[in-house]
Amino acid sequence: MRNILILGADGQIARVATTLFLERSDTQLTLYLRKANRLKLTASDRIRIIEGDVCDTDALEAAMAGQDVVYANLAGQLEQQAHAIVQAMHKTGLKRLLFVSSMGIYDEVPGERHGSILDPYRKSAKIIEDSDRDYTVIRPAWLDDRDEIAYGITHKGEAFLNKDATVSRKSVADLIVKLAMTPNLQIRSSLGIHKV
C-alpha cells in the first residue's frame, strides 16, 4: 500500500486522478487544498483531507509525514510553491515528486513560442529539475473532458507531438497513477503528454 499526497486536490486532473487511485489501487490518499468544502467526494476511509496553502511549509511538512509520493497539480504562485515543496520534501526526507506543468516550457512545440506567459511554469519546473528529488515533470497538451485514455509521451529535448489535438484529463490522470504506483518509472524526467 502506498501513501499519496495530492497537492491542489480540487483541480480537474487531480479529481480524476483521485478517482483512478481509488478504483485501481489500495492507496491511502491525503488531499491537500486551500478550501476543503470545494471537494465533492464519496466518503472513503482511504482519504484524509487537509486544508492548507502549499506555501505554508510547516503545514506542508506535516502533510508529508508518512507519504511515499507527492503529486502536485497547482496554479497561482508556481515558483513559490515549487520552492516550498522541494524544501518540505528535503526536511521530511521524501523523494518522489510528480509535478504537473505545461507544454511549451522548453519551446518544444513546433511552430509556437509562448513567451513570458509560460514563465511561471518554466521557473517552477527548473526549481524541480534543479533539486535532488526523484521528480517527474508532466507537460500536458491542451485538455478536454473526454472519457478516454489515449495518449503518447515525449521526453525533454524532443518535439511535442500532435500539438493541435487536445488530450483528455483522464489520460493525464492515468499517467500520474502509473508513475505514482511504479517505483523508479521515469525518474528525473520531463514528459510531454499528447493525444494519440
NORVEN-V780310 format. One record per backbone hydrogen bond with DSSP energy under -1.0 kcal/mol. CO is the residue of the C=O (numbers start at 1). NH is the residue of the N-H. Records with the same first field share a line. If there is no record, write none. Layout:
CO=NH + NH
This chain:
2=28
3=68 + 69
4=30
5=71
6=32
7=73
8=11
11=15
12=16
13=17
14=18
15=19
16=20
17=21
18=22
19=23
20=24
21=25
28=4
29=48
30=6
31=50
32=8 + 9
33=52
35=38
36=39
44=47
46=29
48=31
50=33
53=56
55=57
56=60
57=61
58=62
59=63
60=64
64=67
69=5
70=98
71=7
72=100
76=78
77=81
78=82
79=83
80=84
81=85
82=86
83=87
84=88
85=89
86=90
87=91
88=92
89=93 + 94
95=134
96=70
97=136
98=72
99=138
104=107
108=160
109=112
114=117
115=118
116=119
118=122
119=123
120=124
121=125
122=126
123=127
124=128
125=129
126=130
128=131
133=135
134=97
135=188 + 189
136=99
137=191
138=101
139=193
140=103
142=167
144=169
146=148
152=194
154=192
155=158
162=165
167=144
168=172
169=173
170=174
171=175
172=176
173=177
174=178
175=179
176=180
177=181
178=182
182=185
189=137
190=156
191=139
192=154
193=141
194=152
